[in-house]
Amino acid sequence: MNSNETPGNPKSDTTNTVVVETSLKQMEAVHHGSQSGEEVDIKTLSSASYVSWRGYAPPNRVTGWVNVVFIIMADLIGTGIVNLPETFNRMGWAVGVVILTAFGLLTAYAGLLLWRLHMTYHDGVTYGNIAKSVSGKALMWLAFVIVYTHFFMKMANYLLAAAKAIQVAFWMKDVCLYYATLATLAFVVPLCQLRTLHQISYAGAFSVLMISITILLLLIQAYTTWDQIGAEGVEYNPLPKESGTKGFLSAFSAMTSLVFAYGGQGMYLETMSEMRNPKDFPKALSIFMSIIIALYLWSSLSLYFRYGDQTYQYVLFNMGDGAIKTVAAVCMFLHVLVSFCLNSQLLTRAIQVRLWPGSVNSEDKTEWLKWLAISGCTISLAWLISNAVPFFSDLEGLISSICVGPTTFGFPALFYLLACRQQGKRVPIHELLACLTMCFIAVFFVLVGTGVDVYQIVENSNTFGKPFTCILGSISK
């Protein structure tokens, strides 16, 4: 929930609210990129035309589209990529390539839909605002719950990823997972005191550099040891290895983990709300999605064909022991810290606006202390979740089923269809089919995927260790 959200305010529809909605002509102009029709006034987007409520302070529009590329890539590239080779092993590499590419294209389209909605509803700087504009409060609250649950669960996942990076870095020692997560807290708490996405965008550039080094070292290690494949007895499978119920559960769980790699839509609207010119968002979208899809395919296929059926859930464990492995793990650790901070900032700001709206953007000691208190509580809860579900790919799958399916595919498509109906706009048949497909994916993931992932978590807890036990790096691979 960003600082402009207004759920629960009885006056938000009357005296304290200024809502600016574009006409049908404006929506079509944004949709088609046409110069005809009335242009959207960018100055209006950064003024009091947002919903105002209880001391609301709009986000400062200072972020350029290049910064946006770094913000999104810092969140998307990382924990998903280190799990992709193992998902290919469970679902088959041929099936994995098709699904990874298809979901990537749908993700890019979902980003475009969110941009159209943001340019149509000027108070649409969060999923909740858009939901209220196109439907009402029931859908608004559903969006709020899922989106901010997503941010929180991703914090737990990133904490787990950072802890596993520590285990990899200290490959010569057996480090308990919960000790590694505690050590991570010493780094994330100070970093999470950054209070705007614009500030974090500069850390995002550093984060992209760190994950790039990690991927490069992973690939160098894979390519330089390629001649060992025969001696290691590596095998490949283009299709799921197992059939029947067990095969379905394993492959479907792998697919939900794969979708996690694209789960960044939850922060698109917030990011647009800080852009100097949100018209430039499609430019950033085309760049970072092209890079991400190509990078995912290249790295996951290279690593899978190096390690095959011996791929670990956290692929850094596949690297041979030595200095390169330690450097790769340290770079991954630094990258994950920034990803954690991105999601923490969005969640902390949302809570701050609800509890102490008058202190938002005050830049004084009081605001800093309140921010510290909120972020400290959410980080502590994320630590509990990361140790309660200590299995990396299973936690990713659970997040994907509950949150990524709706936020990445379901909400953008549903909100767009509702907006077009509200505006009296006809949706082309190919876009209608794409939107309906995305809605089906979201519902299927929530209903079926959640159950499958919970089953996998229970199975792994019986095999590798119960929550909050000392899961060592040597057995948590």
N, C-alpha and C positions, 0 to 999 in steps of 0.2 A: 504494500500500500504506500504510495508516494504521498507527498505533502499536499496534493490537491484532491485527495479522495474524500468523499463526503457521505459514506454510508451511515445511516442512523441519525442524520441530522434532520429534524422535522422542518427546518426552515430552508433546507437546501433546494427546494423547488420553488421558493418564493423570493423573499426580499434579499437573502444573502447569496443568491445564485445568479450568475450571469452566464448563460449558455449560448455559445455561438455555433450554429450549424450551417453548413453550406447547402446550397440548393442542389437540385438534380444536375443542373448544368455544371456546377463546380465539381461535383463528384465525377462526372463523365470526363471533364477536362483533366482532372488528376489521373483518372484511370487510363486514359489514352495518351497522356502527355501532350495534349493538343494545346496550341496557343489560342485557340478560340474559346469563347466563353469567359466567364468571370474568373480572374486569377485569385488564388488564395493569398491573402495578405499575411506575409510572414511576420510582420510586426504585431499583428493581432494575436498570433500564436504565442508571443512572449509577453503579452500584457494581461490585464485582469479579466480577459475573456474566458479564462478557465473558471471552473467552479471555485468559489471562495468560501471558506468556512473556518471558523474558530482560529483566527490568526494565520490563515494560510499564507505561505510565502512560496511563490512559483519558483521552480528551479531556474538557475541562471543559464541563459542560452549562450554558451561560450565554446561548445565542443564542435570541432570541425569533422568532416567526414573521414579524414585519415585517422583521427583519434578513435572514431567509431570502429574502424577496422581492427584496431588493436584491442579495444574493449571486448568485442565479440569473440575474436580469435583467442584472447587470453582465457575466456570462459569455456569455449568449445573444445579447443585442441588441448589434449592432455590426458586426463584419466580415461576418457573413452578410447583413445588411440592405443593405450597400452593393453587394453582388453580385447581389441578386435581380432588379433591372431587366434586367441583361444576360442572366440565365438565362431570363427571360421572352422575350427576343428570340430566343434560340436554340431554345427548345422551344415557343414560341407562348404568348401571354398566356392564352388560354382553358384550355389544358392546364396551364399554370403555376398558375392559380388553383385548379383542382381538386386538383392534387397538393399544393400548399402547404397547403390547408385539410385535406385528408385526413391528411397527415403530422403536421400540428399536433394533430389529434384523437387520433391514435395515440400521439403523444408524451405528451400529457396522461394517456392511459390507462396508458402505461408507467410514468409517475411514480407513479400510484396503485398499480400492482403492486409497485413497489419499496417503497413505504410499508407495504403489507401484509406483505411479506417481512421488513422491518426490525422490525415489531411482533411478528412470529411468532418470528423467530430473534434473540434479544437480542444475540448476538455478531455480527450482520450489519451491520457498519458499513462494509464495502467489498464490492465484487462478489466478490472472492476468498473472503471468509468465507461469503457466501451460497452460492456455488458448492460449497464444501466441505460445507456443512450439507445441501444437497439432493442431492449426487451423490458427490463424492469429490475426491481430490487432482488427478486429471487435468483435470477441468473447472476446478478452482480455479486451476491454473497457467495455463490458457488465458485465464481471465478476467483474471488479474494482468497477463499480457503485453499483452493488447489494451487494457485500461483505462489502463495507465501509458504505453503507446505513444501512446495518444490524448492524454493530458495533454502529453506531450513534443511531439508533432506540432502540437498547438494552440499551444504556445509559439512554435514556428517560424512558424506562420501569423500569430500576433499580432505577432511581430517584423516580418514582412513588411508587415503592414497599417500598423504604426506608421511604417515607412520610407516607404511610399507616401504616408502623410499628410504626412510631411516634404516629399516631392517636390511635393505639391499646395500646401502652405503657401508654398514657395519657387517658385511658378509662374513667376516672372520669371527664374529661373535653371534651367539643366539640371544636376540633381544626380544623380550616379551612385547606383544603388540600393545598392551595397555600402557606400558612404560614409554613406548615410542609415541603414542598419542598424547601422553602428558608432556613429553618434551616438545611436541609440536605447539602446544598451547603457549609456551614462552615466546614463540615467534609470531603467532597469529594475533594475539591480543593487542600488542602495540600497533601492528600494521592495520588492524581493523578500526583504528581511530581516524583514518581518512574518511571524510564525511561527504564527499561528492564523487560521482563517477568520473568527472573531468579530472580530478586529482589522481584517481586510480588509473586513468587512461595512460599516464606516463609510466606507472608501474607495469601497466599492461604491455607496453613496448618491451620492457625488460623481460616480462613473463614469456612473450612470444619468442624472444631470443633464447631463453633458457630451454623451452620445450623443443625449439629447433635444434639446439645442441644435443639434447637427449635423443631425439629421433635420429639425428646424424650418427651419433655414436652407436645406437642400436643397429643401424643399417651397416655401418662399417664393420662392426663385430660380426654381423650375419654374413656379409659378403666375404670377409677374410677367412671365415671358417667354413665356407660352403663345401670344401672338399671333405669335410668330416661327416657329411650327411649319410653316406653309405655305411661308414663304420658305426654310426649311432643307430642305424636301423630305422631311420625316419620314414614314416608312411603318410600318405595323403588320402583324403576322401572328398570327392566333388559333391557328394550328397551325404545326408545324415548317416552315420555309421550304424545306428540302432534303429529298429523298426518297432511298431506297436506303440503301446502307451508310453513306455519308458523313452523311446526314441522321440515321440512327440513332445514330451515334457522337457527333455534336454534341448531339443532344437528350438522350441518356442521360448524357453528361458534364455537361450543364447540370443534370439532375435530381440527380445526386450532389452538385453544388455547392449546390443548393437545400436538400437534406437537412442540410447542414452548419449551416444556420441554427437547427436544433433540437438540436444535439449537446451537451446539457448534463447528460445522465443520469449521466455518469461521476462527478459530484460530489454527486449527490443523497444517497446513503447517508452519506457523510462529513458532509454538512451536517446531516442528521437526527441524527447522533451527537453534535453539539454543541448541539442544541436543548434548552431547558429542559423542554419538553413536546412530544415528537415526535408526540403525537396531533393537534397543530395543523398538521402539515405539509399535509394536504389543503386546509386553508384557504389557506395560502400558494400551493399548487399551482394552485388554481382561479383565484386572482387573477393570478399572473404569466403563466399560460398564456393566459388570456382577453386580457390586455393584449398579449402578444406576437403572437398570431394576428391580432388586429385591427390592430395596428400594422404588421405585415408586409404584410397585404393592402392597407391604405390607402397606405402609402408606396411599395411596389413598383409598384402599379398607377398611382399618380399620376406617378411618375418615368418609368415605361415609356411612358405615353401622352404625356409631354412629349418624350422623346428618341427613343423608338421604336427603329428599326434603327440609330440612331447612338449608342446607349448603350455606354459603355465598361465594361470589366470592373470597374473601381473608379469608381463613379458620381460621386465627387467631382471627377474630371477633367472632367465635363460642365458644371460650374459655370463661369460666365463669370469671366474674370480680374478680380481686384479684392479689396477688403478683406473682403467677405463670404466669399469662397472661402478666404482665409487663416484667418479666424476659425473656419469650419467644420472646416478641416483641423486646426487646433490643438486644438479640442474633441475631434475624433476621436482624435488622438494621445493626449491625456490619458485618454480612455476606454479605449483599447486597453492602456495601461500597466497599468491595474487588472486587466483581463481576463488579461493575461500573468501578473500577480502571483498571481492565484487559482490558476491551473494550476501555476505554479512551486511554490507552497506545498504543494500536495498531493503533487507528485512529490518535493520535497526532504524532506518529512517521512517519506515512504515509505522513501527511501534511508537517512535518518538512523536510523530504527528498525532497519534491517537491519545497519547498520555499527556504530553506537554507541547501542544501546538504553538504556544506563544514563544517558545525558546528556539524554534526552527530558524536556522540561518542567523541567529543572534551573534554568533562568533565570540561568545564570552565564556567565562569559566563555568558558569552554571550549565550551559549547553554541553560543554565538554564532559562534565561530570555525569550528566544524564545519559549522554551517548556511551560513556564508559560503562555505566551500570547496565544499560540495555544490552550492549554488545557482550559484556561479560556473562550475563545470564543465558543468552542464546548460544554462545560458544560452549558454555558448560553443558547445556542440554544436547548440543551436537556431539560432544564427547561421549555422553551416555549412549546415544544412538549408535555411534561408530563402534563402540565396544559391545553393544547388545546384538548388532548384526555385523560381525567382524569378517565376513566373507565378501571380498571385493566385488566380484561379478554379480553375486546375488543381491547386494545392496543396490548396485546400478540397475539391475533388472527390476527390482521393486519400485525404485524411483521412477523408472520409465513407465511402468504399468499404471501407477497411481497418478503421476504428475506429467511426465513428458508426453504421453499420448494425448491427453487433453490440451496441454498448453502449446505443444508444437503443431499438432494437426487439428484437433477437434475445435478448439475455441476460435482460431483464425477463420476457419471455414464457416462455422456456424454464425459467428458475428457478421461476417461479410454477407452471407445469404440473408440474414435478418435485416441488415442495413439496406441492402438492395430492395427488399420488399418494402421497407419503410419509406425509401426514397422513390419508389415506383420505377426502379431500374430493372430492365430485363437482363438476366444472366445468360451469357452464351452457353450453349449446350456443353462444350468441352470444359468450361470452367465449372459448370454445375456438376458434371460427372466427377471432376477432380475434388470438389468440395464435399460431395457425398461420400466419396471414397475415404477422404480424410476423417470425416465424422465417424464412419464405420470403424476405421482403425482405432480411433480413440476409445470408442465404446467397447470394442473387442479387447483392447489392452486392459481396460479397467476391470471388466467382468471376468475374463479368462486369465489374463497375464498375472494379475495380482495373486490369484489362487495358485498358479503354477510356481511363482517365485517364492511364495510362503512355503510351499511344499519343498522346494529346493533348499531353502534356508534351514528347515527342520532336518532334512537329510544330511546336510553338511555339518550341522551342529552335532549330530550323532557320530559323525565320522572324524571330524578334526578337533572338536572341542566346544564346550558350552560357552555362552556369552560370559565375558569378564574373566575367563580363565587365561592362563599364560600361553597364548598361541605364539609359538616361536616362528621366526623367519624360515627355518629349515622345514617346517611342516605346513606353512601357510601359503606355499607357493601356488 
